[in-house]
Amino acid sequence: MRLKCIAIDDEPLALEIITDYISKVPFLELVKTFDNALDSINFLRDNETDLMFLDIQMEELTGIQLAQALSKRPEVIFTTAHDSYAVEGFNLAAADYLLKPISFERFVKAVDRVYNSLRPSLSSRVYSEVTISNPLENYFFVKTENRLQKVFYKDILYIEGQGDYLRLITTKTKIMTLQNFKTMESILPPKSFARVHKSYMVALSKIDSVSRNRISIGDAVIPVSDSYKNQFYEMLKGKGMI
């Protein structure tokens, strides 16, 4: 699951850096940015938000004041050029306190800590990442970034597992989606796709060769593990491929 984030900073460059960092982390989803704290209040009241990156020194309403004013606030990571507010930040139970200029490595450590702390509650949330399938039309949709992406069965070369995500390699593009193999196996035509490894699923029609428990599809070499080997070779026999 991804953390829904907002970023609040009155410095355009600082906001741009945070936005860029968020875009590089697969489990973060930037929902909105604000150049002042006041404009964020209504949004936070009406929209589910997991994490906010909050500058401290801002006109009219500081980050500290905003955090104090919210009766129900998301996790907070303060971003500031001044270390003098650290005590106040931690008194507000902030998840972290990042000093500018913020390195990407430090940013990742902070958000990873928040993600791990929220993961139990996130896993029970129903998101729209659930795959929408239309077998009659030979395609389905997956949630990627902030949109639903149409994927045709015939375009899939193979699927690779990467932690909580799947990477769909197609003839046209590569798609990262927050999904699991169990769901994907329930959607894809069972006679056309085979699980060959705990981290791989392949389209049988796209296989170029099989040798020594290795599958070649284009430039990719995909392992066939012992747990899936017998089932995979039975499928090949059933299709008269071996």
MOCORVEN-V54157 format. One record per backbone hydrogen bond with DSSP energy under -1.0 kcal/mol. NH is the residue of the N-H (numbers start at 0). CO is the residue of the C=O. E is the energy in kcal/mol with one decimal. If there is no record, write none. Layout:
# MOCORVEN-V54157
NH_CO_E + NH_CO_E
This chain:
# MOCORVEN-V54157
2_26_-3.4 + 4_28_-3.2 + 5_50_-1.7 + 6_31_-1.5 + 7_52_-3.1 + 8_33_-2.4 + 14_10_-2.4 + 15_11_-2.2 + 16_12_-2.2 + 17_13_-2.2 + 18_14_-2.3 + 19_15_-2.3 + 20_16_-2.6 + 21_17_-2.6 + 22_18_-1.9 + 24_21_-1.5 + 27_24_-1.9 + 28_2_-2.8 + 30_4_-3.3 + 33_6_-2.5 + 39_36_-1.2 + 40_37_-1.3 + 43_39_-2.7 + 44_40_-1.8 + 45_41_-1.9 + 46_42_-1.8 + 49_3_-2.2 + 50_3_-2.0 + 51_74_-2.6 + 52_5_-2.5 + 53_76_-2.3 + 54_7_-2.5 + 57_55_-1.2 + 60_58_-2.9 + 62_55_-2.2 + 65_61_-2.3 + 66_62_-2.5 + 67_63_-2.2 + 68_64_-1.9 + 69_65_-1.4 + 74_49_-2.2 + 76_51_-2.5 + 77_95_-2.2 + 78_53_-2.3 + 79_97_-2.4 + 85_82_-1.4 + 88_84_-2.6 + 89_85_-2.4 + 90_86_-2.1 + 91_87_-1.1 + 92_89_-1.6 + 93_88_-1.7 + 94_75_-2.3 + 95_75_-1.2 + 97_77_-3.5 + 99_79_-2.8 + 106_102_-2.1 + 107_103_-2.7 + 108_104_-1.9 + 109_105_-1.8 + 110_106_-2.4 + 111_107_-2.4 + 112_108_-1.5 + 113_109_-1.7 + 114_110_-2.8 + 115_111_-2.3 + 116_112_-1.7 + 117_113_-2.0 + 118_114_-1.3 + 121_117_-2.2 + 122_118_-2.4 + 124_121_-1.4 + 131_140_-1.4 + 133_138_-2.1 + 136_133_-1.4 + 138_133_-1.3 + 139_150_-2.2 + 140_131_-3.1 + 141_148_-2.0 + 143_146_-2.8 + 146_143_-2.0 + 148_141_-3.3 + 150_139_-3.1 + 152_137_-1.7 + 154_151_-1.5 + 155_152_-1.4 + 156_168_-3.1 + 157_168_-1.4 + 158_200_-3.2 + 159_166_-2.6 + 160_198_-2.5 + 161_164_-3.2 + 164_161_-1.9 + 165_176_-2.7 + 166_159_-3.2 + 167_174_-3.1 + 168_157_-2.6 + 169_172_-2.7 + 170_154_-2.0 + 174_167_-2.3 + 176_165_-2.4 + 178_176_-1.4 + 183_179_-2.0 + 184_180_-3.1 + 185_181_-1.2 + 187_183_-2.6 + 191_188_-1.8 + 192_188_-1.2 + 193_201_-2.5 + 195_199_-1.6 + 196_199_-1.4 + 199_196_-1.2 + 200_158_-2.0 + 201_193_-2.8 + 202_156_-2.2 + 203_191_-2.4 + 205_202_-1.6 + 206_203_-1.3 + 207_215_-3.1 + 208_215_-1.3 + 210_213_-2.8 + 214_221_-3.1 + 215_208_-2.9 + 216_219_-2.3 + 219_216_-2.1 + 221_214_-3.1 + 223_212_-2.3 + 224_195_-2.5 + 228_224_-1.2 + 231_227_-2.4 + 232_228_-2.6 + 233_229_-2.1 + 234_230_-1.7 + 235_231_-1.9 + 236_232_-2.3 + 237_233_-2.4 + 238_234_-1.2 + 239_236_-1.8 + 240_235_-2.9
